[in-house]
Amino acid sequence: MDIDIATALVGFGGALVGAGASMGSAWLTLKRQATEARRIRWLELGRSASDTALSELLKLHDLLEATTPSPGMPQEQPWEEQSKRHLRVAELALLRIPGDEVYERVMPSLRLAREYRHAGPREFHYIRQMRWMVEDMVSALSAYVREAELPPPHAHVAEAATTVARHKEAERRRYEAYLREDFEDRDPDFAPDDAAL
């Protein structure tokens, strides 16, 4: 083989190897940049969503602090509707936080905050339970914003969950008793076929 042809082939092979390495390096750089851009976008989305959720929860906390419970039997109050709106916006913001860790940590407290009517017989119990749950959610979201480890649920969360479960069970039993009592008072000879159409 002619030396010039061999030299040209070796040069061409080196150029191919160099071009391939250059293209591979460029592809890896672009992939790394895209991954970093995606990570930054997720971080910004998480910060924005957590800021929104924190803002709503702090507004709710201020509302609960400013609310004086009525002394009588609980009735629908303006603070309840406002609280539900704040909790809804906070939940929608939580759904936008990347990953499941924050959502799974905060949602039990949010659900218990929504179930405030099972906290006890007085409006004081309603407000106290909701305030406890809001404080727990603020604590978890604040840790997320600081990029710290999420704290475990506050002891009040377990206490509220037990109270809510107990009151729900009592309510279920009362309802079943009401149904049994209502059924026993009916005419024993009545059959659905006898009902007027």
C-alpha positions as CSV (number, residue, x, y, z in Angstrom):
1,M,0.0,0.0,0.0
2,D,1.2,3.5,-0.8
3,I,2.5,5.4,2.1
4,D,0.5,8.5,1.2
5,I,-2.8,6.4,1.1
6,A,-1.9,4.8,4.5
7,T,-1.2,8.2,6.0
8,A,-4.4,9.6,4.6
9,L,-6.4,6.6,6.0
10,V,-4.8,7.0,9.4
11,G,-5.5,10.7,9.4
12,F,-9.1,10.1,8.3
13,G,-9.5,7.5,11.1
14,G,-8.1,9.9,13.7
15,A,-10.5,12.6,12.4
16,L,-13.4,10.2,12.8
17,V,-12.4,9.2,16.3
18,G,-11.9,12.9,17.3
19,A,-15.2,13.9,15.8
20,G,-16.9,11.0,17.6
21,A,-15.3,12.0,20.9
22,S,-16.3,15.6,20.4
23,M,-19.9,14.7,19.5
24,G,-20.1,12.4,22.5
25,S,-18.7,15.0,24.8
26,A,-21.1,17.6,23.4
27,W,-24.1,15.2,23.8
28,L,-23.1,14.4,27.5
29,T,-22.7,18.1,28.2
30,L,-26.1,18.9,26.7
31,K,-27.7,16.0,28.7
32,R,-26.1,17.2,31.9
33,Q,-27.3,20.7,31.3
34,A,-30.8,19.5,30.5
35,T,-30.8,17.5,33.7
36,E,-29.6,20.4,35.7
37,A,-32.2,22.7,34.1
38,R,-34.9,20.2,35.0
39,R,-33.7,20.0,38.6
40,I,-33.6,23.8,38.9
41,R,-37.1,24.0,37.4
42,W,-38.4,21.4,39.9
43,L,-36.7,23.3,42.8
44,E,-38.3,26.6,41.7
45,L,-41.7,25.0,41.3
46,G,-41.4,23.4,44.8
47,R,-40.4,26.7,46.4
48,S,-43.2,28.6,44.7
49,A,-45.8,26.0,45.7
50,S,-44.5,25.7,49.3
51,D,-44.5,29.5,49.6
52,T,-48.1,29.6,48.4
53,A,-49.1,26.8,50.9
54,L,-47.2,28.5,53.7
55,S,-48.8,31.8,53.0
56,E,-52.3,30.3,53.1
57,L,-51.6,28.4,56.3
58,L,-50.2,31.5,58.0
59,K,-53.3,33.5,57.0
60,L,-55.4,30.6,58.4
61,H,-53.4,30.6,61.6
62,D,-53.9,34.4,62.0
63,L,-57.6,33.9,61.4
64,L,-57.9,31.2,64.0
65,E,-55.9,33.3,66.5
66,A,-58.2,36.2,66.0
67,T,-61.4,34.1,66.3
68,T,-63.2,34.0,69.6
69,P,-65.2,30.8,70.1
70,S,-68.9,31.3,70.7
71,P,-69.9,30.0,74.2
72,G,-73.1,28.1,73.1
73,M,-73.6,25.2,70.9
74,P,-71.5,25.3,67.7
75,Q,-73.2,26.9,64.6
76,E,-71.9,27.7,61.2
77,Q,-69.5,30.6,61.6
78,P,-67.8,32.9,59.0
79,W,-64.3,31.6,60.0
80,E,-65.2,28.1,58.9
81,E,-65.9,29.1,55.3
82,Q,-62.7,31.1,55.2
83,S,-60.7,28.3,56.8
84,K,-62.0,25.8,54.2
85,R,-60.8,28.2,51.4
86,H,-57.4,28.5,52.9
87,L,-57.0,24.8,53.3
88,R,-58.2,24.2,49.7
89,V,-55.6,26.6,48.3
90,A,-52.9,25.1,50.5
91,E,-53.8,21.5,49.3
92,L,-53.6,22.6,45.6
93,A,-50.2,24.1,46.3
94,L,-49.0,20.9,48.0
95,L,-50.0,18.9,44.9
96,R,-47.5,21.0,42.9
97,I,-44.5,20.3,45.2
98,P,-42.3,17.7,43.4
99,G,-42.1,14.3,45.0
100,D,-44.4,12.6,47.4
101,E,-42.5,13.1,50.7
102,V,-43.9,16.6,51.6
103,Y,-47.4,15.7,50.4
104,E,-47.5,12.5,52.4
105,R,-46.2,14.2,55.5
106,V,-48.6,17.2,55.4
107,M,-51.8,15.6,54.2
108,P,-52.8,13.7,57.4
109,S,-52.7,17.0,59.3
110,L,-54.7,18.8,56.5
111,R,-57.4,16.0,56.6
112,L,-57.6,16.3,60.3
113,A,-57.9,20.1,60.0
114,R,-60.9,19.5,57.7
115,E,-62.5,17.2,60.2
116,Y,-62.5,19.8,62.9
117,R,-66.3,19.2,63.6
118,H,-65.3,15.8,65.1
119,A,-62.9,17.5,67.6
120,G,-65.4,17.9,70.4
121,P,-68.8,19.4,71.3
122,R,-67.7,23.1,71.4
123,E,-66.4,25.6,68.9
124,F,-63.3,25.9,71.1
125,H,-62.4,22.3,70.2
126,Y,-62.9,23.0,66.5
127,I,-60.6,26.0,66.6
128,R,-58.0,24.3,68.8
129,Q,-57.7,21.2,66.6
130,M,-57.5,23.3,63.4
131,R,-54.8,25.5,64.9
132,W,-52.8,22.5,66.0
133,M,-53.0,21.0,62.5
134,V,-52.0,24.3,60.9
135,E,-49.0,24.6,63.2
136,D,-47.9,21.1,62.3
137,M,-48.2,21.8,58.6
138,V,-46.3,25.1,58.9
139,S,-43.5,23.2,60.7
140,A,-43.2,20.6,58.0
141,L,-43.3,23.1,55.1
142,S,-40.8,25.4,56.8
143,A,-38.4,22.5,57.1
144,Y,-38.9,21.8,53.4
145,V,-38.2,25.4,52.5
146,R,-35.0,25.3,54.5
147,E,-34.1,22.0,52.8
148,A,-33.9,20.4,56.2
149,E,-35.2,17.0,57.2
150,L,-39.0,17.0,57.6
151,P,-39.9,16.8,61.3
152,P,-42.1,14.0,62.6
153,P,-45.8,14.9,63.2
154,H,-46.5,16.8,66.4
155,A,-48.0,14.8,69.3
156,H,-51.2,16.8,68.8
157,V,-51.7,15.1,65.4
158,A,-52.0,11.7,67.0
159,E,-54.2,13.0,69.7
160,A,-56.5,14.7,67.2
161,A,-56.6,11.5,65.0
162,T,-57.7,9.5,68.1
163,T,-60.4,12.0,69.1
164,V,-61.7,12.3,65.5
165,A,-61.9,8.5,65.2
166,R,-63.6,8.1,68.5
167,H,-66.2,10.8,67.7
168,K,-66.8,9.4,64.2
169,E,-67.4,5.9,65.7
170,A,-69.8,7.4,68.3
171,E,-71.7,9.2,65.5
172,R,-71.9,6.0,63.4
173,R,-73.3,4.1,66.4
174,R,-75.9,6.8,67.0
175,Y,-76.9,6.7,63.4
176,E,-77.2,2.9,63.4
177,A,-79.3,3.1,66.6
178,Y,-81.5,5.7,65.0
179,L,-82.0,3.5,61.9
180,R,-82.9,0.5,64.1
181,E,-85.2,2.6,66.2
182,D,-86.9,4.1,63.2
183,F,-87.3,0.6,61.6
184,E,-88.8,-0.9,64.8
185,D,-91.5,1.8,64.9
186,R,-92.8,1.0,61.5
187,D,-96.0,-1.0,60.9
188,P,-94.9,-4.7,60.9
189,D,-97.5,-5.5,58.3
190,F,-96.2,-2.9,55.9
191,A,-94.5,-4.2,52.8
192,P,-93.0,-2.2,49.9
193,D,-95.6,-3.7,47.6
194,D,-98.4,-2.0,49.6
195,A,-96.9,1.5,49.1
196,A,-98.7,3.8,46.8
197,L,-97.2,4.5,43.4
